[in-house]
Amino acid sequence: MMPETIVDHREKAQALLKADAEKILRLIEVQIENLTMPQCPLYEEVLDTQMFGLSREIDFAVRLNLITEEQGKEILGNLERRLNILHEATQNSSDDL
């Protein structure tokens, strides 16, 4: 049985990583709302930088055994799916113009 503090640290690490993923999604939503199109180099630069930073955070948490590699992949995969949905919605709305 794991000590309660280890479980608490693992839950906190996973919650913090999910919160960081949410921040990235919100940042991209703000960029899109301010008419920065997904084809814009600035948009891609911000997205790439943020995704790289999150992946490094996840790698660090995995190395500390705070989350599993599968949990890390799930966090990144979920964010990527949500960003794709956002991107498609933006493309569809710009096609309607």
N, C-alpha and C positions, 0 to 999 in steps of 0.2 A: 504494500500500500504506500502511495506517495504522500509525503508530508503536505499539509494544506497550503503552505507557502509556495511550494513548487507549482501546484495546481493553479493557485491564484496568479502567479507570474505568467503561466502559460495562457490563461484566460485573458489577462491584461495585454499580453503581447499580441494575441490574435485580435482583440478589440482595437488596439492602437493601429495595427496594420490595416484593418478594415476601415477605420476612420480616415487613414491617409488615402486609401483608395477612393473613398467618398469625396475627399477634398480635391483629388485630381479630376473626378467626374464634374464636380461643381465648377472648377476652374475652366474646364473645357466648355461647359455650358455657358459660362459668362463670356468666353471668347466668341462663341457662336452668336450669342445674343447681341454682341457688339459688332456684328458683321464681319468678323474675321473668318473667312471661308476655310474649310478644311484643306484646300489646295494651297493656301498661303504658307510660305516657308516659316513664318513666325509661329503659326499654329502647330506645324509639324515639329518645330524645334522645342516648343513648350511641352508638347505631348511626349516626344522622345525623352527629353530630360526628366520629366516627372515619372515616366514609366521606368526609366533606368534607375532613378533614385529609389522607387518603391521596390524594384527587384533586388537592389542591394540591401535594403532594410530586411526584406524577406530572407535573403541568403544569410544575413547575420543572425536573425532569429532562429533559423534552421540550425545553424552551426552551434548556437547556444542550447539547442534542444528545447526551445520555447514553443516551437510549432513544428509539425512534420513537413516534409517536403511536399506531400500531397496537399496539406492545408495551404501552403504557400502558392502552389500551382492553382488551387481553387480560387484564392483571392485575386491573383492576376487574371485568371481566365474569366472570372465574373466581371471584373472591371473591363476587360477587353470586349466582352459581349455587350455590356451596357454602352460602351463608347461606340461600338459598331451600330447599335440601335439608334443612338443619338446622331451619328453621322448619316445614316440612311434617312432619318426623319428630316434632317437638314437638306439633304439632296432632294428629297421628295418635295419639300416646301419651296425650294428654289426652282424646281422644275415647273411648279404651278404658276410661277410669276410670269 
